[in-house]
Amino acid sequence: MSDKLAKTYNPKEHEERIYRWWEEQGYFRPEKQVELGLVTEDGPRWCITMPPPNVTGALHLGHAMTASVEDLMTRYYRMRGFQTLFLPGVDHAGIATQNVVERELRKEGLTRHDLGREAFVARVWQWKEAYHRRITEQHRKLGVSCDWERERFTLDPGLSHAVRTAFVRLYKKGLIYRGTYLINWCPRCESALSDLEVIPDERQGHLWYIRYPIVNEDWPGPQGEWGSGEWAAGATEFIEMATTRPETILGDTAVAVHPGDERWQHLIGKTAILPAIGRPIPIIADEVVDPNFGTGAVKVTPAHDPTDNEIGIRHGLEAPNIMTDTARMNDLAGPYAGQERFECRRNIVADFEKEGLLVKVESYSHAVGTCQRCHTDIEPRISTQWFVNVRPLAEAAMEAVRSGATTIIPEREERRV
């Protein structure tokens, strides 16, 4: 390096060298600030934790902007004589990282199942190490004054222990509980999703109008094998409904109508026979049914639809889960067991038509929930999961803002509390 000042500034000639010197001297560490007499041990302190970037990939402009603002605040308080700590780290990102590694495997014509659990986990750790280094280097190039000796990864033993400790404490306080509820499920990720992780996809689909035969004096039940064309032979009374998901017919445990709908009032209390399965199901009245949708009658599948689940709970209906974790039809799906859900959809529609139970098909535009990570259509299903009772936590947080113990900047955002 020349002693003369270059006419054109070249950051590569200076920034890395200066930053390395800052770091080697320990100037970003609060202990060094005390040692140099720049701050006092019992004086004011400023600490900020870097929102840990995911190791799913390299930093982008948004990360640079956030890190710059945080570093600006840290340097401001350091210059004011505060003992400062800017704590860096990265986040494992869970399934999101799994997905990017799987995407890389697809380029090699492989899946995680081809590798097996241990080899796949090893590949994930390789990805983590590579992008952890890259993210750290990017932050250094930004010049952020972090204490790199305290850098953390969200799967470090200490942090994992802290998570377990917090979990146990919340459990003992009754704020964490385990329950069986209807949740959003991604059959590709094989994971539950929060409502925020479900992205609605507007698409053109179909509304299938179907009918179920009703037991009466003329028709005691199925007269032939399903798919023979004779299954509903002799039936004289039917209830008609519309569905966007024919594959879920196999999990129906009732048909519901609005109690004030004169078209169907005479059928309330009667029994229909579920096609393909042959299960007797009741026709019930529930005010949640919209008489203006479809025919005004709806199939009730408590294990695979949020509204149907609520109806099922109110009426004490069974809730058979007819799909596996990967959205293949399970043994409760009768003749469609083992089929992929959309394959089952095509086949059951064809069989309904063969049996004279498909009334018509209409085009229908609607939103389908998809997985934020992999864009697979999600499947509502009943599952046993852990939940957090957020109401008491939220109330305490709101009271802290109202009392002035917590300040939200800008002030206008406090009105949302």
TORKOL-4160 file (C-alpha; in steps of 0.2 Angstrom, whole numbers, padded with zeros to 4 digits, m for minus):
417
<pt num="1" X="0000" Y="0000" Z="0000"/>
<pt num="2" X="0007" Y="0017" Z="m0005"/>
<pt num="3" X="0008" Y="0031" Z="0008"/>
<pt num="4" X="0001" Y="0043" Z="m0005"/>
<pt num="5" X="m0018" Y="0045" Z="m0005"/>
<pt num="6" X="m0025" Y="0038" Z="m0021"/>
<pt num="7" X="m0035" Y="0049" Z="m0032"/>
<pt num="8" X="m0049" Y="0036" Z="m0034"/>
<pt num="9" X="m0055" Y="0028" Z="m0018"/>
<pt num="10" X="m0055" Y="0009" Z="m0019"/>
<pt num="11" X="m0064" Y="0001" Z="m0005"/>
<pt num="12" X="m0055" Y="m0016" Z="m0007"/>
<pt num="13" X="m0039" Y="m0008" Z="m0003"/>
<pt num="14" X="m0044" Y="m0001" Z="0014"/>
<pt num="15" X="m0061" Y="m0008" Z="0021"/>
<pt num="16" X="m0056" Y="m0026" Z="0025"/>
<pt num="17" X="m0039" Y="m0020" Z="0032"/>
<pt num="18" X="m0047" Y="m0007" Z="0044"/>
<pt num="19" X="m0061" Y="m0019" Z="0049"/>
<pt num="20" X="m0049" Y="m0033" Z="0053"/>
<pt num="21" X="m0039" Y="m0021" Z="0064"/>
<pt num="22" X="m0055" Y="m0015" Z="0073"/>
<pt num="23" X="m0059" Y="m0033" Z="0077"/>
<pt num="24" X="m0042" Y="m0038" Z="0082"/>
<pt num="25" X="m0041" Y="m0024" Z="0094"/>
<pt num="26" X="m0057" Y="m0030" Z="0102"/>
<pt num="27" X="m0066" Y="m0013" Z="0100"/>
<pt num="28" X="m0083" Y="m0021" Z="0097"/>
<pt num="29" X="m0082" Y="m0030" Z="0114"/>
<pt num="30" X="m0090" Y="m0021" Z="0129"/>
<pt num="31" X="m0076" Y="m0028" Z="0140"/>
<pt num="32" X="m0063" Y="m0019" Z="0129"/>
<pt num="33" X="m0073" Y="m0003" Z="0131"/>
<pt num="34" X="m0072" Y="m0004" Z="0150"/>
<pt num="35" X="m0053" Y="m0009" Z="0149"/>
<pt num="36" X="m0049" Y="0007" Z="0139"/>
<pt num="37" X="m0059" Y="0018" Z="0151"/>
<pt num="38" X="m0071" Y="0023" Z="0137"/>
<pt num="39" X="m0085" Y="0017" Z="0148"/>
<pt num="40" X="m0088" Y="0012" Z="0166"/>
<pt num="41" X="m0093" Y="m0005" Z="0172"/>
<pt num="42" X="m0108" Y="0002" Z="0181"/>
<pt num="43" X="m0113" Y="0014" Z="0168"/>
<pt num="44" X="m0127" Y="0014" Z="0156"/>
<pt num="45" X="m0128" Y="0000" Z="0143"/>
<pt num="46" X="m0135" Y="m0003" Z="0126"/>
<pt num="47" X="m0138" Y="m0020" Z="0119"/>
<pt num="48" X="m0146" Y="m0025" Z="0103"/>
<pt num="49" X="m0148" Y="m0043" Z="0096"/>
<pt num="50" X="m0147" Y="m0045" Z="0077"/>
<pt num="51" X="m0163" Y="m0053" Z="0070"/>
<pt num="52" X="m0154" Y="m0069" Z="0064"/>
<pt num="53" X="m0154" Y="m0071" Z="0045"/>
<pt num="54" X="m0159" Y="m0088" Z="0039"/>
<pt num="55" X="m0146" Y="m0099" Z="0032"/>
<pt num="56" X="m0157" Y="m0103" Z="0017"/>
<pt num="57" X="m0146" Y="m0091" Z="0007"/>
<pt num="58" X="m0135" Y="m0076" Z="0006"/>
<pt num="59" X="m0140" Y="m0059" Z="0012"/>
<pt num="60" X="m0150" Y="m0047" Z="0001"/>
<pt num="61" X="m0153" Y="m0028" Z="0001"/>
<pt num="62" X="m0166" Y="m0029" Z="0015"/>
<pt num="63" X="m0153" Y="m0037" Z="0027"/>
<pt num="64" X="m0140" Y="m0024" Z="0023"/>
<pt num="65" X="m0153" Y="m0010" Z="0027"/>
<pt num="66" X="m0158" Y="m0018" Z="0043"/>
<pt num="67" X="m0140" Y="m0021" Z="0049"/>
<pt num="68" X="m0135" Y="m0004" Z="0044"/>
<pt num="69" X="m0148" Y="0004" Z="0055"/>
<pt num="70" X="m0144" Y="m0007" Z="0069"/>
<pt num="71" X="m0126" Y="m0003" Z="0068"/>
<pt num="72" X="m0130" Y="0015" Z="0067"/>
<pt num="73" X="m0139" Y="0014" Z="0083"/>
<pt num="74" X="m0125" Y="0004" Z="0091"/>
<pt num="75" X="m0111" Y="0016" Z="0086"/>
<pt num="76" X="m0122" Y="0031" Z="0092"/>
<pt num="77" X="m0123" Y="0024" Z="0109"/>
<pt num="78" X="m0105" Y="0019" Z="0110"/>
<pt num="79" X="m0100" Y="0036" Z="0106"/>
<pt num="80" X="m0111" Y="0043" Z="0120"/>
<pt num="81" X="m0101" Y="0033" Z="0132"/>
<pt num="82" X="m0113" Y="0018" Z="0134"/>
<pt num="83" X="m0106" Y="0000" Z="0136"/>
<pt num="84" X="m0113" Y="m0007" Z="0120"/>
<pt num="85" X="m0115" Y="m0025" Z="0113"/>
<pt num="86" X="m0122" Y="m0029" Z="0095"/>
<pt num="87" X="m0125" Y="m0048" Z="0096"/>
<pt num="88" X="m0124" Y="m0057" Z="0079"/>
<pt num="89" X="m0131" Y="m0074" Z="0074"/>
<pt num="90" X="m0139" Y="m0084" Z="0061"/>
<pt num="91" X="m0155" Y="m0095" Z="0061"/>
<pt num="92" X="m0157" Y="m0113" Z="0056"/>
<pt num="93" X="m0174" Y="m0109" Z="0048"/>
<pt num="94" X="m0180" Y="m0127" Z="0050"/>
<pt num="95" X="m0190" Y="m0133" Z="0036"/>
<pt num="96" X="m0186" Y="m0118" Z="0025"/>
<pt num="97" X="m0168" Y="m0124" Z="0025"/>
<pt num="98" X="m0173" Y="m0142" Z="0022"/>
<pt num="99" X="m0183" Y="m0136" Z="0006"/>
<pt num="100" X="m0168" Y="m0127" Z="m0002"/>
<pt num="101" X="m0157" Y="m0142" Z="0001"/>
<pt num="102" X="m0170" Y="m0153" Z="m0007"/>
<pt num="103" X="m0171" Y="m0141" Z="m0022"/>
<pt num="104" X="m0152" Y="m0143" Z="m0024"/>
<pt num="105" X="m0154" Y="m0162" Z="m0023"/>
<pt num="106" X="m0167" Y="m0162" Z="m0037"/>
<pt num="107" X="m0154" Y="m0154" Z="m0048"/>
<pt num="108" X="m0144" Y="m0170" Z="m0045"/>
<pt num="109" X="m0160" Y="m0181" Z="m0048"/>
<pt num="110" X="m0161" Y="m0186" Z="m0030"/>
<pt num="111" X="m0173" Y="m0184" Z="m0015"/>
<pt num="112" X="m0170" Y="m0184" Z="0003"/>
<pt num="113" X="m0178" Y="m0201" Z="0004"/>
<pt num="114" X="m0164" Y="m0207" Z="m0009"/>
<pt num="115" X="m0151" Y="m0201" Z="0003"/>
<pt num="116" X="m0158" Y="m0207" Z="0019"/>
<pt num="117" X="m0160" Y="m0198" Z="0036"/>
<pt num="118" X="m0142" Y="m0197" Z="0041"/>
<pt num="119" X="m0135" Y="m0193" Z="0024"/>
<pt num="120" X="m0148" Y="m0179" Z="0021"/>
<pt num="121" X="m0145" Y="m0171" Z="0038"/>
<pt num="122" X="m0126" Y="m0171" Z="0034"/>
<pt num="123" X="m0130" Y="m0162" Z="0018"/>
<pt num="124" X="m0141" Y="m0149" Z="0027"/>
<pt num="125" X="m0126" Y="m0146" Z="0039"/>
<pt num="126" X="m0115" Y="m0144" Z="0024"/>
<pt num="127" X="m0127" Y="m0130" Z="0017"/>
<pt num="128" X="m0128" Y="m0122" Z="0034"/>
<pt num="129" X="m0109" Y="m0121" Z="0036"/>
<pt num="130" X="m0107" Y="m0114" Z="0019"/>
<pt num="131" X="m0120" Y="m0100" Z="0020"/>
<pt num="132" X="m0116" Y="m0096" Z="0039"/>
<pt num="133" X="m0099" Y="m0092" Z="0033"/>
<pt num="134" X="m0105" Y="m0082" Z="0019"/>
<pt num="135" X="m0118" Y="m0072" Z="0029"/>
<pt num="136" X="m0105" Y="m0068" Z="0042"/>
<pt num="137" X="m0092" Y="m0062" Z="0029"/>
<pt num="138" X="m0106" Y="m0051" Z="0021"/>
<pt num="139" X="m0109" Y="m0043" Z="0038"/>
<pt num="140" X="m0091" Y="m0040" Z="0040"/>
<pt num="141" X="m0090" Y="m0032" Z="0023"/>
<pt num="142" X="m0105" Y="m0020" Z="0028"/>
<pt num="143" X="m0094" Y="m0014" Z="0043"/>
<pt num="144" X="m0106" Y="m0018" Z="0057"/>
<pt num="145" X="m0098" Y="m0017" Z="0074"/>
<pt num="146" X="m0104" Y="m0034" Z="0081"/>
<pt num="147" X="m0095" Y="m0044" Z="0094"/>
<pt num="148" X="m0091" Y="m0059" Z="0084"/>
<pt num="149" X="m0084" Y="m0069" Z="0099"/>
<pt num="150" X="m0102" Y="m0070" Z="0105"/>
<pt num="151" X="m0109" Y="m0075" Z="0088"/>
<pt num="152" X="m0123" Y="m0088" Z="0090"/>
<pt num="153" X="m0132" Y="m0101" Z="0079"/>
<pt num="154" X="m0150" Y="m0105" Z="0084"/>
<pt num="155" X="m0146" Y="m0123" Z="0086"/>
<pt num="156" X="m0131" Y="m0120" Z="0098"/>
<pt num="157" X="m0132" Y="m0131" Z="0114"/>
<pt num="158" X="m0135" Y="m0115" Z="0125"/>
<pt num="159" X="m0149" Y="m0108" Z="0114"/>
<pt num="160" X="m0157" Y="m0125" Z="0112"/>
<pt num="161" X="m0156" Y="m0127" Z="0131"/>
<pt num="162" X="m0164" Y="m0110" Z="0133"/>
<pt num="163" X="m0179" Y="m0115" Z="0122"/>
<pt num="164" X="m0182" Y="m0131" Z="0131"/>
<pt num="165" X="m0181" Y="m0121" Z="0148"/>
<pt num="166" X="m0194" Y="m0108" Z="0141"/>
<pt num="167" X="m0205" Y="m0122" Z="0135"/>
<pt num="168" X="m0206" Y="m0131" Z="0152"/>
<pt num="169" X="m0209" Y="m0115" Z="0161"/>
<pt num="170" X="m0223" Y="m0110" Z="0149"/>
<pt num="171" X="m0230" Y="m0128" Z="0151"/>
<pt num="172" X="m0230" Y="m0127" Z="0170"/>
<pt num="173" X="m0239" Y="m0111" Z="0169"/>
<pt num="174" X="m0252" Y="m0118" Z="0158"/>
<pt num="175" X="m0248" Y="m0107" Z="0144"/>
<pt num="176" X="m0243" Y="m0122" Z="0132"/>
<pt num="177" X="m0254" Y="m0137" Z="0130"/>
<pt num="178" X="m0256" Y="m0151" Z="0118"/>
<pt num="179" X="m0272" Y="m0154" Z="0109"/>
<pt num="180" X="m0280" Y="m0163" Z="0094"/>
<pt num="181" X="m0287" Y="m0149" Z="0082"/>
<pt num="182" X="m0289" Y="m0146" Z="0064"/>
<pt num="183" X="m0273" Y="m0139" Z="0057"/>
<pt num="184" X="m0265" Y="m0134" Z="0040"/>
<pt num="185" X="m0255" Y="m0148" Z="0034"/>
<pt num="186" X="m0242" Y="m0148" Z="0020"/>
<pt num="187" X="m0241" Y="m0166" Z="0013"/>
<pt num="188" X="m0224" Y="m0162" Z="0004"/>
<pt num="189" X="m0216" Y="m0154" Z="0019"/>
<pt num="190" X="m0225" Y="m0167" Z="0030"/>
<pt num="191" X="m0227" Y="m0153" Z="0043"/>
<pt num="192" X="m0241" Y="m0142" Z="0051"/>
<pt num="193" X="m0242" Y="m0124" Z="0045"/>
<pt num="194" X="m0248" Y="m0109" Z="0054"/>
<pt num="195" X="m0262" Y="m0098" Z="0046"/>
<pt num="196" X="m0248" Y="m0086" Z="0041"/>
<pt num="197" X="m0239" Y="m0099" Z="0032"/>
<pt num="198" X="m0254" Y="m0103" Z="0020"/>
<pt num="199" X="m0254" Y="m0093" Z="0004"/>
<pt num="200" X="m0271" Y="m0092" Z="m0005"/>
<pt num="201" X="m0269" Y="m0096" Z="m0023"/>
<pt num="202" X="m0284" Y="m0090" Z="m0034"/>
<pt num="203" X="m0288" Y="m0102" Z="m0047"/>
<pt num="204" X="m0301" Y="m0109" Z="m0059"/>
<pt num="205" X="m0308" Y="m0125" Z="m0053"/>
<pt num="206" X="m0324" Y="m0135" Z="m0053"/>
<pt num="207" X="m0339" Y="m0137" Z="m0043"/>
<pt num="208" X="m0346" Y="m0155" Z="m0044"/>
<pt num="209" X="m0364" Y="m0157" Z="m0040"/>
<pt num="210" X="m0367" Y="m0174" Z="m0033"/>
<pt num="211" X="m0381" Y="m0183" Z="m0024"/>
<pt num="212" X="m0383" Y="m0196" Z="m0010"/>
<pt num="213" X="m0397" Y="m0209" Z="m0009"/>
<pt num="214" X="m0408" Y="m0208" Z="0006"/>
<pt num="215" X="m0415" Y="m0224" Z="0015"/>
<pt num="216" X="m0434" Y="m0226" Z="0014"/>
<pt num="217" X="m0447" Y="m0240" Z="0012"/>
<pt num="218" X="m0442" Y="m0241" Z="m0007"/>
<pt num="219" X="m0423" Y="m0242" Z="m0004"/>
<pt num="220" X="m0415" Y="m0250" Z="0011"/>
<pt num="221" X="m0397" Y="m0248" Z="0005"/>
<pt num="222" X="m0384" Y="m0252" Z="m0009"/>
<pt num="223" X="m0390" Y="m0265" Z="m0022"/>
<pt num="224" X="m0373" Y="m0269" Z="m0030"/>
<pt num="225" X="m0355" Y="m0266" Z="m0029"/>
<pt num="226" X="m0348" Y="m0248" Z="m0030"/>
<pt num="227" X="m0343" Y="m0244" Z="m0048"/>
<pt num="228" X="m0355" Y="m0257" Z="m0055"/>
<pt num="229" X="m0368" Y="m0245" Z="m0060"/>
<pt num="230" X="m0380" Y="m0254" Z="m0049"/>
<pt num="231" X="m0375" Y="m0247" Z="m0032"/>
<pt num="232" X="m0390" Y="m0235" Z="m0030"/>
<pt num="233" X="m0402" Y="m0245" Z="m0041"/>
<pt num="234" X="m0420" Y="m0243" Z="m0035"/>
<pt num="235" X="m0416" Y="m0227" Z="m0024"/>
<pt num="236" X="m0431" Y="m0215" Z="m0025"/>
<pt num="237" X="m0425" Y="m0201" Z="m0014"/>
<pt num="238" X="m0409" Y="m0191" Z="m0014"/>
<pt num="239" X="m0401" Y="m0176" Z="m0007"/>
<pt num="240" X="m0390" Y="m0165" Z="m0019"/>
<pt num="241" X="m0375" Y="m0155" Z="m0014"/>
<pt num="242" X="m0360" Y="m0147" Z="m0022"/>
<pt num="243" X="m0341" Y="m0149" Z="m0018"/>
<pt num="244" X="m0325" Y="m0143" Z="m0024"/>
<pt num="245" X="m0316" Y="m0158" Z="m0016"/>
<pt num="246" X="m0324" Y="m0174" Z="m0021"/>
<pt num="247" X="m0310" Y="m0184" Z="m0014"/>
<pt num="248" X="m0316" Y="m0179" Z="0004"/>
<pt num="249" X="m0333" Y="m0187" Z="0001"/>
<pt num="250" X="m0325" Y="m0203" Z="0009"/>
<pt num="251" X="m0323" Y="m0194" Z="0025"/>
<pt num="252" X="m0341" Y="m0188" Z="0026"/>
<pt num="253" X="m0351" Y="m0191" Z="0042"/>
<pt num="254" X="m0366" Y="m0181" Z="0039"/>
<pt num="255" X="m0376" Y="m0169" Z="0027"/>
<pt num="256" X="m0381" Y="m0152" Z="0034"/>
<pt num="257" X="m0394" Y="m0140" Z="0028"/>
<pt num="258" X="m0400" Y="m0124" Z="0035"/>
<pt num="259" X="m0415" Y="m0126" Z="0047"/>
<pt num="260" X="m0425" Y="m0113" Z="0038"/>
<pt num="261" X="m0422" Y="m0120" Z="0021"/>
<pt num="262" X="m0439" Y="m0126" Z="0015"/>
<pt num="263" X="m0431" Y="m0136" Z="0001"/>
<pt num="264" X="m0423" Y="m0148" Z="0013"/>
<pt num="265" X="m0433" Y="m0147" Z="0029"/>
<pt num="266" X="m0443" Y="m0163" Z="0026"/>
<pt num="267" X="m0426" Y="m0173" Z="0025"/>
<pt num="268" X="m0419" Y="m0167" Z="0042"/>
<pt num="269" X="m0417" Y="m0182" Z="0053"/>
<pt num="270" X="m0417" Y="m0195" Z="0039"/>
<pt num="271" X="m0402" Y="m0205" Z="0034"/>
<pt num="272" X="m0392" Y="m0205" Z="0018"/>
<pt num="273" X="m0380" Y="m0218" Z="0013"/>
<pt num="274" X="m0362" Y="m0212" Z="0009"/>
<pt num="275" X="m0357" Y="m0218" Z="m0009"/>
<pt num="276" X="m0342" Y="m0229" Z="m0011"/>
<pt num="277" X="m0341" Y="m0232" Z="0008"/>
<pt num="278" X="m0359" Y="m0237" Z="0012"/>
<pt num="279" X="m0359" Y="m0228" Z="0028"/>
<pt num="280" X="m0376" Y="m0222" Z="0035"/>
<pt num="281" X="m0375" Y="m0203" Z="0038"/>
<pt num="282" X="m0388" Y="m0192" Z="0046"/>
<pt num="283" X="m0395" Y="m0177" Z="0038"/>
<pt num="284" X="m0394" Y="m0163" Z="0051"/>
<pt num="285" X="m0399" Y="m0145" Z="0053"/>
<pt num="286" X="m0386" Y="m0131" Z="0056"/>
<pt num="287" X="m0387" Y="m0112" Z="0055"/>
<pt num="288" X="m0370" Y="m0110" Z="0048"/>
<pt num="289" X="m0375" Y="m0118" Z="0031"/>
<pt num="290" X="m0377" Y="m0105" Z="0018"/>
<pt num="291" X="m0393" Y="m0109" Z="0008"/>
<pt num="292" X="m0387" Y="m0098" Z="m0006"/>
<pt num="293" X="m0372" Y="m0109" Z="m0010"/>
<pt num="294" X="m0373" Y="m0123" Z="m0022"/>
<pt num="295" X="m0390" Y="m0132" Z="m0018"/>
<pt num="296" X="m0391" Y="m0126" Z="0000"/>
<pt num="297" X="m0386" Y="m0144" Z="0007"/>
<pt num="298" X="m0368" Y="m0147" Z="0011"/>
<pt num="299" X="m0358" Y="m0163" Z="0014"/>
<pt num="300" X="m0349" Y="m0163" Z="0031"/>
<pt num="301" X="m0331" Y="m0169" Z="0032"/>
<pt num="302" X="m0326" Y="m0165" Z="0050"/>
<pt num="303" X="m0308" Y="m0171" Z="0048"/>
<pt num="304" X="m0304" Y="m0161" Z="0032"/>
<pt num="305" X="m0313" Y="m0144" Z="0033"/>
<pt num="306" X="m0313" Y="m0130" Z="0046"/>
<pt num="307" X="m0332" Y="m0126" Z="0045"/>
<pt num="308" X="m0336" Y="m0145" Z="0044"/>
<pt num="309" X="m0325" Y="m0148" Z="0059"/>
<pt num="310" X="m0335" Y="m0135" Z="0069"/>
<pt num="311" X="m0352" Y="m0143" Z="0063"/>
<pt num="312" X="m0345" Y="m0160" Z="0068"/>
<pt num="313" X="m0340" Y="m0154" Z="0086"/>
<pt num="314" X="m0358" Y="m0146" Z="0088"/>
<pt num="315" X="m0367" Y="m0162" Z="0083"/>
<pt num="316" X="m0355" Y="m0175" Z="0090"/>
<pt num="317" X="m0350" Y="m0182" Z="0073"/>
<pt num="318" X="m0336" Y="m0194" Z="0070"/>
<pt num="319" X="m0321" Y="m0187" Z="0061"/>
<pt num="320" X="m0312" Y="m0200" Z="0051"/>
<pt num="321" X="m0295" Y="m0195" Z="0044"/>
<pt num="322" X="m0295" Y="m0202" Z="0026"/>
<pt num="323" X="m0277" Y="m0197" Z="0021"/>
<pt num="324" X="m0259" Y="m0201" Z="0026"/>
<pt num="325" X="m0246" Y="m0188" Z="0030"/>
<pt num="326" X="m0242" Y="m0187" Z="0011"/>
<pt num="327" X="m0260" Y="m0185" Z="0006"/>
<pt num="328" X="m0262" Y="m0202" Z="m0001"/>
<pt num="329" X="m0279" Y="m0210" Z="0003"/>
<pt num="330" X="m0278" Y="m0222" Z="0018"/>
<pt num="331" X="m0287" Y="m0238" Z="0023"/>
<pt num="332" X="m0303" Y="m0228" Z="0028"/>
<pt num="333" X="m0305" Y="m0222" Z="0009"/>
<pt num="334" X="m0311" Y="m0239" Z="0005"/>
<pt num="335" X="m0309" Y="m0244" Z="m0014"/>
<pt num="336" X="m0298" Y="m0228" Z="m0016"/>
<pt num="337" X="m0285" Y="m0233" Z="m0003"/>
<pt num="338" X="m0267" Y="m0230" Z="m0008"/>
<pt num="339" X="m0272" Y="m0217" Z="m0022"/>
<pt num="340" X="m0264" Y="m0200" Z="m0022"/>
<pt num="341" X="m0278" Y="m0187" Z="m0017"/>
<pt num="342" X="m0280" Y="m0179" Z="m0035"/>
<pt num="343" X="m0280" Y="m0197" Z="m0043"/>
<pt num="344" X="m0293" Y="m0201" Z="m0031"/>
<pt num="345" X="m0303" Y="m0186" Z="m0036"/>
<pt num="346" X="m0303" Y="m0191" Z="m0054"/>
<pt num="347" X="m0308" Y="m0208" Z="m0050"/>
<pt num="348" X="m0322" Y="m0205" Z="m0038"/>
<pt num="349" X="m0330" Y="m0192" Z="m0050"/>
<pt num="350" X="m0329" Y="m0205" Z="m0064"/>
<pt num="351" X="m0337" Y="m0218" Z="m0052"/>
<pt num="352" X="m0351" Y="m0206" Z="m0047"/>
<pt num="353" X="m0355" Y="m0203" Z="m0065"/>
<pt num="354" X="m0356" Y="m0222" Z="m0068"/>
<pt num="355" X="m0368" Y="m0224" Z="m0054"/>
<pt num="356" X="m0379" Y="m0209" Z="m0059"/>
<pt num="357" X="m0374" Y="m0199" Z="m0044"/>
<pt num="358" X="m0365" Y="m0185" Z="m0053"/>
<pt num="359" X="m0378" Y="m0172" Z="m0057"/>
<pt num="360" X="m0367" Y="m0159" Z="m0066"/>
<pt num="361" X="m0350" Y="m0150" Z="m0066"/>
<pt num="362" X="m0348" Y="m0131" Z="m0066"/>
<pt num="363" X="m0333" Y="m0120" Z="m0068"/>
<pt num="364" X="m0329" Y="m0112" Z="m0051"/>
<pt num="365" X="m0316" Y="m0098" Z="m0046"/>
<pt num="366" X="m0310" Y="m0100" Z="m0029"/>
<pt num="367" X="m0294" Y="m0098" Z="m0017"/>
<pt num="368" X="m0284" Y="m0114" Z="m0013"/>
<pt num="369" X="m0272" Y="m0113" Z="0002"/>
<pt num="370" X="m0254" Y="m0117" Z="m0003"/>
<pt num="371" X="m0238" Y="m0120" Z="0007"/>
<pt num="372" X="m0228" Y="m0104" Z="0008"/>
<pt num="373" X="m0212" Y="m0114" Z="0007"/>
<pt num="374" X="m0215" Y="m0126" Z="m0007"/>
<pt num="375" X="m0232" Y="m0120" Z="m0015"/>
<pt num="376" X="m0240" Y="m0137" Z="m0012"/>
<pt num="377" X="m0259" Y="m0137" Z="m0009"/>
<pt num="378" X="m0261" Y="m0139" Z="0009"/>
<pt num="379" X="m0273" Y="m0151" Z="0017"/>
<pt num="380" X="m0284" Y="m0147" Z="0032"/>
<pt num="381" X="m0282" Y="m0162" Z="0044"/>
<pt num="382" X="m0285" Y="m0166" Z="0062"/>
<pt num="383" X="m0268" Y="m0168" Z="0071"/>
<pt num="384" X="m0261" Y="m0168" Z="0089"/>
<pt num="385" X="m0250" Y="m0153" Z="0090"/>
<pt num="386" X="m0243" Y="m0141" Z="0103"/>
<pt num="387" X="m0252" Y="m0124" Z="0105"/>
<pt num="388" X="m0248" Y="m0108" Z="0115"/>
<pt num="389" X="m0262" Y="m0099" Z="0124"/>
<pt num="390" X="m0257" Y="m0081" Z="0119"/>
<pt num="391" X="m0272" Y="m0072" Z="0127"/>
<pt num="392" X="m0264" Y="m0069" Z="0144"/>
<pt num="393" X="m0247" Y="m0066" Z="0136"/>
<pt num="394" X="m0254" Y="m0053" Z="0124"/>
<pt num="395" X="m0264" Y="m0044" Z="0138"/>
<pt num="396" X="m0248" Y="m0042" Z="0148"/>
<pt num="397" X="m0239" Y="m0035" Z="0133"/>
<pt num="398" X="m0253" Y="m0023" Z="0129"/>
<pt num="399" X="m0254" Y="m0017" Z="0148"/>
<pt num="400" X="m0235" Y="m0014" Z="0147"/>
<pt num="401" X="m0238" Y="m0002" Z="0132"/>
<pt num="402" X="m0253" Y="0006" Z="0140"/>
<pt num="403" X="m0243" Y="0009" Z="0157"/>
<pt num="404" X="m0228" Y="0016" Z="0148"/>
<pt num="405" X="m0216" Y="0002" Z="0153"/>
<pt num="406" X="m0214" Y="m0002" Z="0135"/>
<pt num="407" X="m0212" Y="0011" Z="0121"/>
<pt num="408" X="m0217" Y="0008" Z="0103"/>
<pt num="409" X="m0208" Y="0019" Z="0090"/>
<pt num="410" X="m0216" Y="0027" Z="0080"/>
<pt num="411" X="m0229" Y="0032" Z="0093"/>
<pt num="412" X="m0244" Y="0031" Z="0081"/>
<pt num="413" X="m0241" Y="0012" Z="0081"/>
<pt num="414" X="m0246" Y="0011" Z="0100"/>
<pt num="415" X="m0264" Y="0015" Z="0094"/>
<pt num="416" X="m0265" Y="m0002" Z="0087"/>
<pt num="417" X="m0263" Y="m0010" Z="0104"/>
